[in-house]
Amino acid sequence: MVHAKIAAGIFQVHDPLGWRMAQAQNEVCEAYIAASKYEEALQQAELSIKSYFALPEDDYPDWAVMNKAYALYKLGRLDEANDTLEDYLDLRAKKFGPMDSESLKSVHNGTGTTLADSYAELANASTYWV
């Protein structure tokens, strides 16, 4: 977590409007997830998402959105986790069309379950977040 925070601090000073800042915030989020600090992870994911959408060129916070949903899932906020993923898929479909194949939609297993359920299945794969 220390290295991710240091990187975020460097980018905040030297590249506050670039993609590296958003990525560093997401990496701090991932460090909090690894430490089971899900409230802190949620805050960092939201900062990362906001930073990605503030970039002058199109860039999409796929991992930050998935990390936000995972933190919400681990906090027991399943409806919010599902809404986070569904809303993001809707945004990607509007931008790239319904056949978008570069997004987090591959998480959904197509069985009619919610994305949060599918995400929970993925999160239960023991090595996914390690």
Secondary structure, 3 states (H helix, E strand, C coil): CHHHHHHHHHHHHHCCCCHHHHHHHHHHHHHHHHCCCHHHHHHHHHHHHHHHHHCCCCCCCHHHHHHHHHHHHHCCCHHHHHHHHHHHHHHHHHHHCCCCCCCHHHHCCCCCCCHHHHHHHHHCCCCCCC
